[in-house]
Amino acid sequence: MATKVVDLRSDTVTKPSEAMRAAMAAADVDDDVLGADPTACRFEAEMARIMGKEAALFVPSGTMANLISVLAHCDARGSEVILGDDSHVHVYEHGGISTLGGVHPRTVPNNPDGTMDVDRIVAAIRSTDGALYYPTTRLICLENTHGNSGGKCLTVEYTDKVGEVAKAHGLKLHIDGARIFNASVALGVPVDRLVRAADSVSVCLSKGIGAPVGSVIVGSKAFIQKAKILRKTLGGGMRQVGVLCAAAEVGVRDTLGKLADDHRKAKVLADGLKKIKHFTVDLTSVETNMVFFDMADPRITPAKLCQALKQRSVLAMPTSSKSIRIIKYVFLH
């Protein structure tokens, strides 16, 4: 009999549920590059409705979703985006906005709660007086929830304030909302209200929602039309993509109502870890489905602990020389 593995590395390791597999097998499909896949069209329309935006576009990955969004907003050479120094776009997406888009990143320090000080954002906006020397600021990027801050939620008040700054300076606001539904549930704020100030939002479908593949980008119809062209340019146009959208539809339908329980269980797990003298955990930092804990005993390293856990069929992920991240997700039984 096979040993059951408890995989806490990430909420990206989920397997499609039986309902997802059935929906994929039965999906009504056509050529999505030609705009003819009925399942993809239906799913995109539903995601646009849920997020409170005019249109949506399915793309293969969250990295591509963010890249497309930045490039669509920063479509002139010499553009600059203001973003957090510890944001996913800046740290984990291979510098794609620069290497592929020629967009210059201007970083602002992320606070422990994932925010950037609004006055620092304002100070980072380039003055037109320096146009001869400096890039042109065109975009501000936020991340909600903020992964490297432990899954912290950016409040609607904060997001609105940054949106006001963007609008006052003629800039656009993009939200990397890979786990935006986790933030919505934890804050008790409808997701469309949470992202109202944003011109575009990327939403990952293969994390907490549990779909096997994909993300969606939402925004205005004009923005999504530009995004569709960029998706094709980057090789992300796919044909019978309704097979994938069908699984995502099931995930959105069946999983969103279970995210609060993920958050509750993450807090229970953090509370248990705190009782072990070899670890330190900040219980107040656990807002959603992530738990970060540090080694308090110098004899224990994250790598050694993860190896010991693996021998006991528990998988976890070191995040630094002293920390481990564990993530709770719906499909972990």
C-alpha positions in Angstrom: 0.0 0.0 0.0 1.4 3.4 -1.1 2.3 5.8 1.7 0.2 9.0 1.6 2.3 12.1 1.0 1.4 15.4 2.6 2.6 18.0 0.2 2.9 21.4 1.8 5.4 22.9 -0.7 2.9 25.1 -2.5 -0.7 25.4 -3.6 0.6 24.9 -7.1 1.0 21.1 -6.6 -2.7 20.3 -6.7 -4.1 17.5 -8.9 -7.3 18.0 -11.0 -10.3 16.8 -9.1 -12.6 14.2 -10.7 -15.1 16.9 -11.5 -12.4 18.9 -13.3 -11.3 15.8 -15.3 -14.9 15.1 -16.3 -15.4 18.7 -17.4 -12.2 18.7 -19.4 -13.3 15.5 -21.2 -16.7 16.9 -22.0 -15.6 20.4 -22.9 -17.1 22.0 -26.0 -14.1 23.3 -27.9 -12.9 25.1 -31.0 -10.0 27.3 -32.1 -9.4 29.9 -29.4 -6.8 31.8 -31.5 -9.6 32.5 -33.9 -11.8 33.5 -30.9 -14.1 30.5 -31.5 -13.7 28.3 -28.5 -17.1 28.4 -26.7 -15.8 27.2 -23.3 -13.0 29.7 -23.3 -15.3 32.5 -24.3 -17.8 31.6 -21.6 -15.1 31.3 -18.9 -13.5 34.6 -19.8 -16.8 36.4 -19.7 -17.6 34.9 -16.3 -14.2 35.9 -14.9 -14.6 39.4 -16.2 -18.0 39.5 -14.4 -16.6 38.2 -11.2 -13.8 40.7 -11.2 -15.9 43.6 -12.2 -14.0 44.3 -15.4 -15.1 44.6 -19.1 -13.2 41.6 -20.5 -10.8 38.8 -19.6 -8.2 36.7 -21.4 -7.0 33.2 -20.5 -3.2 32.7 -20.7 -0.9 29.8 -19.9 0.8 31.1 -16.8 0.9 33.8 -14.1 4.3 35.0 -15.3 2.9 35.5 -18.8 -0.2 37.2 -17.4 2.0 39.8 -15.6 4.4 40.2 -18.5 1.5 40.8 -20.9 -0.1 43.3 -18.6 3.1 45.3 -18.1 3.9 45.4 -21.8 0.3 46.4 -22.7 0.5 49.4 -20.3 4.1 50.2 -21.1 3.9 50.1 -24.9 6.4 52.9 -25.6 10.2 52.4 -25.4 11.7 54.0 -22.3 8.8 53.2 -20.1 9.2 52.6 -16.3 7.1 50.6 -13.8 7.1 51.2 -10.1 6.9 48.0 -8.1 8.0 46.4 -4.8 11.6 45.3 -4.4 10.3 42.0 -3.0 7.5 41.5 -5.5 7.0 38.4 -7.5 7.2 40.3 -10.8 10.6 41.8 -9.8 12.1 38.8 -8.1 10.8 35.6 -9.6 9.8 36.3 -13.3 13.3 36.2 -14.8 13.3 40.0 -15.4 10.9 39.4 -18.3 9.6 43.0 -18.3 13.2 44.1 -19.1 14.6 41.3 -21.1 11.5 40.9 -23.4 9.8 44.3 -23.0 12.5 46.8 -22.5 10.6 48.2 -19.5 12.7 49.6 -16.7 11.8 48.6 -13.1 11.9 51.3 -10.4 11.7 49.5 -7.1 10.2 50.8 -3.8 10.8 48.8 -0.6 8.1 46.4 0.4 7.0 46.8 4.0 6.5 43.6 6.1 2.8 43.7 5.3 3.5 43.7 1.5 2.6 47.4 1.0 4.8 50.1 -0.3 4.7 53.5 1.4 2.4 55.7 -0.6 4.8 58.7 -0.2 7.6 56.6 -1.6 5.5 55.6 -4.6 4.8 59.3 -5.3 8.5 60.1 -4.8 9.4 57.4 -7.4 7.3 58.9 -10.1 9.6 60.6 -12.6 9.2 64.3 -13.1 8.6 65.4 -16.7 11.3 68.0 -16.1 13.8 65.1 -16.3 12.4 63.6 -19.5 15.8 64.2 -21.3 17.5 61.9 -18.7 15.0 59.5 -17.1 12.6 56.8 -18.2 8.9 57.7 -18.3 6.8 56.4 -15.4 3.7 54.7 -16.9 2.6 52.0 -14.4 2.4 51.0 -10.7 2.3 47.3 -9.8 0.9 45.9 -6.5 0.8 42.2 -5.4 -2.2 40.9 -3.4 -1.8 38.7 -1.5 1.9 39.4 -1.1 3.8 36.1 -1.3 7.2 37.1 0.1 5.5 38.8 3.0 3.8 35.6 4.0 0.6 35.9 2.1 -0.3 39.3 3.6 -3.5 41.0 2.3 -3.5 44.5 0.8 -6.6 46.3 2.0 -9.1 47.9 -0.2 -8.4 51.2 1.4 -4.7 51.0 0.6 -5.4 49.8 -3.0 -7.8 52.7 -3.5 -5.2 55.1 -2.3 -2.6 53.8 -4.7 -5.2 53.9 -7.5 -5.8 57.6 -6.7 -2.1 58.3 -6.9 -1.9 56.5 -10.3 -4.9 58.4 -11.6 -3.7 61.8 -10.4 -0.4 61.3 -12.2 -1.8 59.8 -15.4 -0.5 56.3 -14.7 -2.0 52.8 -14.8 -2.4 50.4 -11.9 -1.8 46.6 -12.3 -2.4 44.1 -9.6 -0.6 40.8 -9.5 -3.6 39.0 -8.0 -2.2 35.4 -8.2 -4.0 34.8 -4.9 -6.5 37.7 -5.0 -9.4 35.4 -4.0 -7.5 34.5 -0.8 -7.2 38.2 0.0 -10.9 38.8 -0.8 -11.9 36.0 1.6 -9.6 37.0 4.4 -10.5 40.6 4.2 -14.3 39.9 3.8 -14.3 42.2 0.7 -15.9 41.2 -2.6 -13.2 40.7 -5.1 -14.6 43.1 -7.6 -14.6 45.8 -5.0 -11.0 44.9 -3.9 -9.7 45.5 -7.4 -11.9 48.3 -8.5 -9.0 50.8 -8.6 -7.0 48.6 -10.9 -6.7 49.0 -14.6 -5.7 45.3 -14.9 -5.5 42.3 -12.7 -3.8 38.9 -13.2 -5.5 35.9 -11.5 -3.8 32.6 -11.1 -6.1 29.6 -11.6 -3.5 26.9 -10.6 -2.9 28.0 -7.0 -5.7 28.2 -4.5 -8.4 27.6 -7.2 -6.7 24.2 -7.9 -6.9 24.2 -11.8 -4.1 22.3 -13.5 -3.0 25.2 -15.8 -3.5 28.9 -16.5 -4.2 32.4 -15.4 -6.6 35.1 -16.5 -6.0 38.8 -17.1 -8.9 41.2 -16.7 -9.3 44.8 -17.7 -11.0 47.0 -20.2 -12.0 45.7 -23.7 -9.3 47.9 -25.3 -6.7 46.6 -22.8 -7.6 42.9 -23.4 -7.4 43.4 -27.2 -3.8 44.6 -26.8 -3.2 41.7 -24.4 -4.5 39.2 -26.9 -2.0 40.4 -29.5 0.8 40.2 -26.9 -0.3 36.7 -25.9 0.1 35.6 -29.5 3.5 37.4 -29.8 4.8 35.5 -26.7 3.6 32.1 -28.0 0.7 31.9 -25.6 -2.1 31.6 -28.1 -3.5 28.0 -27.9 -6.2 26.3 -30.0 -8.7 24.1 -28.1 -8.0 25.8 -24.8 -11.5 25.1 -23.6 -10.2 21.8 -22.3 -8.2 23.9 -19.7 -10.8 26.5 -19.1 -13.3 23.8 -18.3 -11.2 22.7 -15.3 -10.7 26.3 -14.2 -14.5 26.8 -14.4 -15.0 23.9 -12.0 -12.3 25.3 -9.7 -13.9 28.7 -9.5 -17.3 27.1 -8.9 -16.2 24.6 -6.3 -13.2 26.0 -4.5 -13.7 29.6 -3.7 -16.1 28.7 -0.8 -13.4 26.6 0.8 -10.6 29.1 1.0 -11.6 30.3 4.4 -11.1 26.8 5.8 -7.6 26.8 4.2 -6.9 30.0 6.2 -8.3 28.5 9.4 -6.2 25.4 9.1 -3.0 27.4 8.3 -3.6 29.3 11.6 -4.0 26.0 13.4 -0.8 24.7 11.9 1.1 27.9 12.8 -0.2 27.7 16.4 1.1 24.1 16.7 4.5 25.0 15.3 4.8 27.8 17.7 4.5 25.3 20.6 7.7 23.5 19.4 10.7 25.2 21.0 12.9 24.6 18.0 10.8 26.9 15.8 9.7 30.5 15.9 6.4 31.6 14.3 4.8 35.0 14.2 1.1 34.1 14.5 0.0 37.6 13.6 1.6 37.2 10.2 -0.6 34.3 9.1 -3.5 36.0 7.3 -4.2 33.5 4.5 -2.9 30.1 3.5 0.8 30.6 4.0 2.9 29.9 7.1 6.6 30.9 7.4 8.6 29.7 10.4 12.2 30.1 11.4 14.7 27.7 13.0 15.4 28.7 16.5 17.9 25.9 17.1 21.2 26.4 15.2 21.6 22.7 14.9 18.6 22.5 12.6 18.7 23.9 9.1 15.7 24.2 6.8 17.3 21.8 4.3 17.9 19.2 7.0 14.4 19.6 8.4 12.8 19.3 4.9 14.8 16.2 4.3 13.7 14.6 7.6 10.1 15.5 6.8 10.4 14.0 3.3 11.5 10.7 4.9 8.2 10.8 6.8 6.2 11.6 3.6 5.8 15.3 4.4 7.0 17.8 1.8 7.9 21.4 2.6 10.0 24.1 1.0 13.0 26.0 2.4 12.8 29.7 1.6 16.1 30.9 3.1 19.0 29.7 5.3 16.7 29.9 8.3 13.1 29.7 7.1 10.6 27.2 5.7 7.3 28.0 3.9 4.3 25.7 4.1 1.1 26.3 2.2 -2.4 24.9 2.9 -4.7 24.4 0.0 -8.2 22.9 -0.6 -7.1 19.7 -2.3 -4.8 18.7 0.5 -6.8 16.2 2.5 
